[in-house]
Each structure stands twice: as C-alpha cells, then as structure tokens.
Amino acid sequence: MPTAEKRFQTRMPYHVHEILAHAADLSGATLNQFVVQSALEKANAVLEQERVLNLTFRDAEILFEAIENSPPPNDQLIKAAHAYKKEFVNE
C-alpha cells in the first residue's frame, strides 16, 4: 500500500547543519520544514528555467521554419496589403 509521504535522510557537515538550523529558527519553521521548503523552491526554479528554455528554443525553431518556408499569401492577406497601400502609401 503506497504511503502519502516519503522519507529523505541526508548527512551534512556540522557547520551546514548549524546554518540551516539557524535560518529555520529565524523563519519560524522546523529544520525539516525549512529544508524541504527550500529544496522545493529550488527544484521548482530549476524546472521552470528548463521549461522556459525548451519552449523558447522550440518557438524559435517554429518561427524560423515559418519564415524560411512560408505559405503563399491567401486572399485575406492580399486584400489587407492592398488596403494598407491605399490608406498609407498612396496618400
């Protein structure tokens, strides 16, 4: 039967433990709460950065593909171009 929680154990140098414990105390959290929340915030930042970078790269590929292999203009685009020229270029 799966449990709702998982256990995470770690070893760290004494001075690291002291810093984390002090920061947890100042924030009003237990050491465990502080470490889990801090790790979660860092994990979310890393995942978000990866998501943004991948989307940006994929979007750039789509844009360059559309520029390099653009379809021919349709009737609406041709009409819009004529209307623009009539309104702004042939004044």
C-alpha positions in Angstrom: 0.0 0.0 0.0 1.6 3.4 -1.0 2.1 6.0 1.6 1.3 9.7 1.3 4.8 10.6 2.4 8.4 9.7 1.7 11.4 9.9 4.0 14.6 11.7 3.0 17.7 11.4 5.0 21.0 13.2 4.5 24.3 13.8 6.1 25.9 17.2 6.1 28.9 18.9 7.8 28.2 20.4 11.2 28.6 24.0 10.0 26.0 23.4 7.3 23.6 22.0 9.8 24.1 25.0 12.1 23.4 27.5 9.3 20.3 25.6 8.2 19.0 25.2 11.8 19.6 28.9 12.5 17.8 30.0 9.3 14.9 27.7 10.1 14.6 29.1 13.6 14.6 32.6 12.2 11.8 31.8 9.8 9.8 30.1 12.4 10.0 26.6 10.9 11.4 23.3 11.9 14.7 22.3 10.3 12.8 19.6 8.3 10.2 22.1 7.1 12.8 24.6 6.2 15.0 22.2 4.3 12.0 20.6 2.4 10.6 24.1 1.5 13.9 25.4 0.4 14.6 22.3 -1.7 11.2 22.5 -3.3 11.6 26.2 -4.2 15.0 25.4 -5.8 13.6 22.4 -7.7 10.6 24.5 -9.0 13.0 27.2 -10.1 15.2 24.7 -12.0 12.2 23.0 -13.6 10.7 26.4 -14.6 14.0 27.5 -16.1 14.2 24.3 -18.1 10.6 24.6 -19.3 11.2 28.2 -20.4 14.4 27.4 -22.2 12.9 24.5 -24.1 9.8 26.5 -25.0 11.9 29.3 -26.2 14.1 27.0 -28.4 11.1 25.2 -29.8 9.3 28.5 -30.5 12.4 29.9 -32.3 12.5 26.8 -34.5 8.8 27.2 -35.4 9.3 30.8 -36.2 12.4 30.3 -38.4 10.6 27.4 -40.2 7.6 29.7 -40.9 9.9 32.4 -42.2 12.0 30.1 -44.4 9.1 28.1 -45.7 6.2 30.5 -45.5 3.0 29.6 -47.4 1.8 31.8 -50.2 -0.4 34.7 -49.2 -4.1 34.0 -49.0 -6.9 36.3 -50.2 -7.3 38.0 -46.9 -3.6 38.9 -46.7 -3.7 40.2 -50.3 -6.7 42.4 -49.5 -5.1 43.6 -46.3 -1.9 44.6 -48.2 -3.9 46.5 -50.9 -5.9 48.3 -48.2 -2.7 49.2 -46.3 -1.1 50.6 -49.5 -4.2 52.5 -50.4 -4.5 54.0 -46.9 -0.9 54.7 -46.0 1.3 54.5 -49.1 -0.7 56.3 -51.8 -1.6 59.3 -49.7 
